[in-house]
Every structure is written in structure tokens, then in C-alpha cells.
Amino acid sequence: MTVRWRQLLVSLSLWLLAELVLNWVGIDDLVDYSEYLFERQAIVFYV
């Protein structure tokens, strides 16, 4: 399995930058909530 280190590093850097900017602006929680709402597969536990 070959890892594309450059692509991985760029993707992680962009994700980290986006998280920092959204957290600094104060809308990171809103984005996390929207990801939760639009998630296609949900884990459901039945008791």
C-alpha cells in the first residue's frame, strides 16, 4: 500500500487550517452540528 505523503500532508494541513479558522470565528460548533444533521448513515442503538 503506497501512501501519497504530499497529498496526505496537504489534506491534513487544509483541514487543520479550516478547523482553526472556524473555531476562531466561532462557527465550528455550527458546522459540526450541520455535519451531524446531514450524515447519511447513523448508528442507532436499541435497548
Jmol script that loads the backbone (N, CA, C; Angstrom):
load data "model"
ATOM      1  N   MET A   1       0.854  -1.182   0.000  1.00  0.00           N
ATOM      2  CA  MET A   1       0.000   0.000   0.000  1.00  0.00           C
ATOM      3  C   MET A   1       0.894   1.237   0.000  1.00  0.00           C
ATOM      4  N   THR A   2       0.722   2.045  -0.998  1.00  0.00           N
ATOM      5  CA  THR A   2       1.534   3.243  -1.137  1.00  0.00           C
ATOM      6  C   THR A   2       0.780   4.437  -0.561  1.00  0.00           C
ATOM      7  N   VAL A   3       1.469   5.185   0.248  1.00  0.00           N
ATOM      8  CA  VAL A   3       0.869   6.379   0.841  1.00  0.00           C
ATOM      9  C   VAL A   3       1.360   7.586   0.061  1.00  0.00           C
ATOM     10  N   ARG A   4       0.447   8.406  -0.362  1.00  0.00           N
ATOM     11  CA  ARG A   4       0.807   9.641  -1.053  1.00  0.00           C
ATOM     12  C   ARG A   4       1.015  10.709   0.011  1.00  0.00           C
ATOM     13  N   TRP A   5       2.258  10.816   0.463  1.00  0.00           N
ATOM     14  CA  TRP A   5       2.573  11.674   1.603  1.00  0.00           C
ATOM     15  C   TRP A   5       2.265  13.133   1.333  1.00  0.00           C
ATOM     16  N   ARG A   6       2.567  13.612   0.146  1.00  0.00           N
ATOM     17  CA  ARG A   6       2.328  15.025  -0.162  1.00  0.00           C
ATOM     18  C   ARG A   6       0.830  15.336  -0.120  1.00  0.00           C
ATOM     19  N   GLN A   7       0.022  14.480  -0.733  1.00  0.00           N
ATOM     20  CA  GLN A   7      -1.425  14.690  -0.738  1.00  0.00           C
ATOM     21  C   GLN A   7      -1.991  14.586   0.678  1.00  0.00           C
ATOM     22  N   LEU A   8      -1.490  13.640   1.450  1.00  0.00           N
ATOM     23  CA  LEU A   8      -1.937  13.486   2.833  1.00  0.00           C
ATOM     24  C   LEU A   8      -1.594  14.718   3.660  1.00  0.00           C
ATOM     25  N   LEU A   9      -0.381  15.209   3.503  1.00  0.00           N
ATOM     26  CA  LEU A   9       0.052  16.385   4.252  1.00  0.00           C
ATOM     27  C   LEU A   9      -0.758  17.623   3.872  1.00  0.00           C
ATOM     28  N   VAL A  10      -1.030  17.792   2.586  1.00  0.00           N
ATOM     29  CA  VAL A  10      -1.828  18.937   2.137  1.00  0.00           C
ATOM     30  C   VAL A  10      -3.251  18.837   2.672  1.00  0.00           C
ATOM     31  N   SER A  11      -3.843  17.654   2.606  1.00  0.00           N
ATOM     32  CA  SER A  11      -5.214  17.471   3.100  1.00  0.00           C
ATOM     33  C   SER A  11      -5.312  17.735   4.596  1.00  0.00           C
ATOM     34  N   LEU A  12      -4.373  17.198   5.354  1.00  0.00           N
ATOM     35  CA  LEU A  12      -4.389  17.421   6.800  1.00  0.00           C
ATOM     36  C   LEU A  12      -4.145  18.882   7.151  1.00  0.00           C
ATOM     37  N   SER A  13      -3.273  19.536   6.409  1.00  0.00           N
ATOM     38  CA  SER A  13      -2.992  20.949   6.667  1.00  0.00           C
ATOM     39  C   SER A  13      -4.211  21.813   6.386  1.00  0.00           C
ATOM     40  N   LEU A  14      -4.900  21.541   5.276  1.00  0.00           N
ATOM     41  CA  LEU A  14      -6.106  22.309   4.954  1.00  0.00           C
ATOM     42  C   LEU A  14      -7.205  22.069   5.980  1.00  0.00           C
ATOM     43  N   TRP A  15      -7.358  20.826   6.420  1.00  0.00           N
ATOM     44  CA  TRP A  15      -8.363  20.523   7.434  1.00  0.00           C
ATOM     45  C   TRP A  15      -8.055  21.246   8.743  1.00  0.00           C
ATOM     46  N   LEU A  16      -6.784  21.212   9.152  1.00  0.00           N
ATOM     47  CA  LEU A  16      -6.391  21.874  10.389  1.00  0.00           C
ATOM     48  C   LEU A  16      -6.589  23.382  10.287  1.00  0.00           C
ATOM     49  N   LEU A  17      -6.234  23.965   9.162  1.00  0.00           N
ATOM     50  CA  LEU A  17      -6.422  25.399   8.956  1.00  0.00           C
ATOM     51  C   LEU A  17      -7.904  25.768   9.005  1.00  0.00           C
ATOM     52  N   ALA A  18      -8.739  24.967   8.361  1.00  0.00           N
ATOM     53  CA  ALA A  18     -10.179  25.231   8.382  1.00  0.00           C
ATOM     54  C   ALA A  18     -10.734  25.123   9.797  1.00  0.00           C
ATOM     55  N   GLU A  19     -10.307  24.123  10.557  1.00  0.00           N
ATOM     56  CA  GLU A  19     -10.760  23.974  11.938  1.00  0.00           C
ATOM     57  C   GLU A  19     -10.344  25.170  12.792  1.00  0.00           C
ATOM     58  N   LEU A  20      -9.118  25.613  12.628  1.00  0.00           N
ATOM     59  CA  LEU A  20      -8.641  26.756  13.413  1.00  0.00           C
ATOM     60  C   LEU A  20      -9.404  28.030  13.073  1.00  0.00           C
ATOM     61  N   VAL A  21      -9.611  28.277  11.786  1.00  0.00           N
ATOM     62  CA  VAL A  21     -10.321  29.495  11.370  1.00  0.00           C
ATOM     63  C   VAL A  21     -11.770  29.452  11.844  1.00  0.00           C
ATOM     64  N   LEU A  22     -12.442  28.322  11.651  1.00  0.00           N
ATOM     65  CA  LEU A  22     -13.841  28.225  12.076  1.00  0.00           C
ATOM     66  C   LEU A  22     -13.975  28.326  13.588  1.00  0.00           C
ATOM     67  N   ASN A  23     -13.037  27.774  14.312  1.00  0.00           N
ATOM     68  CA  ASN A  23     -13.068  27.865  15.766  1.00  0.00           C
ATOM     69  C   ASN A  23     -12.811  29.300  16.215  1.00  0.00           C
ATOM     70  N   TRP A  24     -11.903  29.977  15.554  1.00  0.00           N
ATOM     71  CA  TRP A  24     -11.583  31.367  15.893  1.00  0.00           C
ATOM     72  C   TRP A  24     -12.781  32.276  15.619  1.00  0.00           C
ATOM     73  N   VAL A  25     -13.489  32.021  14.513  1.00  0.00           N
ATOM     74  CA  VAL A  25     -14.662  32.821  14.163  1.00  0.00           C
ATOM     75  C   VAL A  25     -15.839  32.472  15.075  1.00  0.00           C
ATOM     76  N   GLY A  26     -15.870  31.245  15.545  1.00  0.00           N
ATOM     77  CA  GLY A  26     -16.926  30.845  16.469  1.00  0.00           C
ATOM     78  C   GLY A  26     -18.040  30.043  15.840  1.00  0.00           C
ATOM     79  N   ILE A  27     -17.848  29.571  14.623  1.00  0.00           N
ATOM     80  CA  ILE A  27     -18.908  28.806  13.977  1.00  0.00           C
ATOM     81  C   ILE A  27     -18.542  27.338  13.810  1.00  0.00           C
ATOM     82  N   ASP A  28     -17.524  26.875  14.495  1.00  0.00           N
ATOM     83  CA  ASP A  28     -17.128  25.473  14.394  1.00  0.00           C
ATOM     84  C   ASP A  28     -18.223  24.551  14.913  1.00  0.00           C
ATOM     85  N   ASP A  29     -18.892  24.942  15.990  1.00  0.00           N
ATOM     86  CA  ASP A  29     -19.976  24.121  16.530  1.00  0.00           C
ATOM     87  C   ASP A  29     -21.136  24.035  15.545  1.00  0.00           C
ATOM     88  N   LEU A  30     -21.412  25.130  14.850  1.00  0.00           N
ATOM     89  CA  LEU A  30     -22.481  25.141  13.857  1.00  0.00           C
ATOM     90  C   LEU A  30     -22.159  24.189  12.714  1.00  0.00           C
ATOM     91  N   VAL A  31     -20.923  24.185  12.276  1.00  0.00           N
ATOM     92  CA  VAL A  31     -20.508  23.292  11.198  1.00  0.00           C
ATOM     93  C   VAL A  31     -20.575  21.841  11.653  1.00  0.00           C
ATOM     94  N   ASP A  32     -20.134  21.559  12.873  1.00  0.00           N
ATOM     95  CA  ASP A  32     -20.211  20.196  13.399  1.00  0.00           C
ATOM     96  C   ASP A  32     -21.663  19.734  13.495  1.00  0.00           C
ATOM     97  N   TYR A  33     -22.555  20.623  13.893  1.00  0.00           N
ATOM     98  CA  TYR A  33     -23.966  20.272  14.002  1.00  0.00           C
ATOM     99  C   TYR A  33     -24.563  19.995  12.626  1.00  0.00           C
ATOM    100  N   SER A  34     -24.188  20.788  11.624  1.00  0.00           N
ATOM    101  CA  SER A  34     -24.714  20.556  10.282  1.00  0.00           C
ATOM    102  C   SER A  34     -24.192  19.239   9.714  1.00  0.00           C
ATOM    103  N   GLU A  35     -22.948  18.875  10.033  1.00  0.00           N
ATOM    104  CA  GLU A  35     -22.433  17.570   9.610  1.00  0.00           C
ATOM    105  C   GLU A  35     -23.243  16.457  10.255  1.00  0.00           C
ATOM    106  N   TYR A  36     -23.628  16.635  11.496  1.00  0.00           N
ATOM    107  CA  TYR A  36     -24.445  15.642  12.191  1.00  0.00           C
ATOM    108  C   TYR A  36     -25.821  15.513  11.529  1.00  0.00           C
ATOM    109  N   LEU A  37     -26.410  16.634  11.146  1.00  0.00           N
ATOM    110  CA  LEU A  37     -27.739  16.605  10.544  1.00  0.00           C
ATOM    111  C   LEU A  37     -27.736  15.957   9.164  1.00  0.00           C
ATOM    112  N   PHE A  38     -26.704  16.220   8.389  1.00  0.00           N
ATOM    113  CA  PHE A  38     -26.674  15.737   7.017  1.00  0.00           C
ATOM    114  C   PHE A  38     -25.943  14.407   6.856  1.00  0.00           C
ATOM    115  N   GLU A  39     -25.604  13.775   7.953  1.00  0.00           N
ATOM    116  CA  GLU A  39     -24.933  12.486   7.888  1.00  0.00           C
ATOM    117  C   GLU A  39     -25.909  11.450   7.349  1.00  0.00           C
ATOM    118  N   ARG A  40     -25.470  10.697   6.368  1.00  0.00           N
ATOM    119  CA  ARG A  40     -26.368   9.731   5.729  1.00  0.00           C
ATOM    120  C   ARG A  40     -26.536   8.458   6.549  1.00  0.00           C
ATOM    121  N   GLN A  41     -25.474   8.009   7.147  1.00  0.00           N
ATOM    122  CA  GLN A  41     -25.563   6.775   7.925  1.00  0.00           C
ATOM    123  C   GLN A  41     -25.450   7.121   9.402  1.00  0.00           C
ATOM    124  N   ALA A  42     -26.421   6.708  10.147  1.00  0.00           N
ATOM    125  CA  ALA A  42     -26.419   6.976  11.585  1.00  0.00           C
ATOM    126  C   ALA A  42     -26.355   5.651  12.333  1.00  0.00           C
ATOM    127  N   ILE A  43     -25.700   5.681  13.451  1.00  0.00           N
ATOM    128  CA  ILE A  43     -25.618   4.496  14.298  1.00  0.00           C
ATOM    129  C   ILE A  43     -26.765   4.571  15.298  1.00  0.00           C
ATOM    130  N   VAL A  44     -27.574   3.553  15.302  1.00  0.00           N
ATOM    131  CA  VAL A  44     -28.736   3.526  16.182  1.00  0.00           C
ATOM    132  C   VAL A  44     -28.589   2.337  17.120  1.00  0.00           C
ATOM    133  N   PHE A  45     -28.726   2.594  18.397  1.00  0.00           N
ATOM    134  CA  PHE A  45     -28.665   1.544  19.400  1.00  0.00           C
ATOM    135  C   PHE A  45     -30.065   1.305  19.952  1.00  0.00           C
ATOM    136  N   TYR A  46     -30.462   0.061  19.980  1.00  0.00           N
ATOM    137  CA  TYR A  46     -31.750  -0.305  20.547  1.00  0.00           C
ATOM    138  C   TYR A  46     -31.515  -0.985  21.885  1.00  0.00           C
ATOM    139  N   VAL A  47     -32.339  -0.642  22.858  1.00  0.00           N
ATOM    140  CA  VAL A  47     -32.210  -1.237  24.186  1.00  0.00           C
ATOM    141  C   VAL A  47     -33.307  -2.257  24.379  1.00  0.00           C
TER     142      VAL A  47
END
end "model"
wireframe off; spacefill off
backbone 0.3
color backbone group
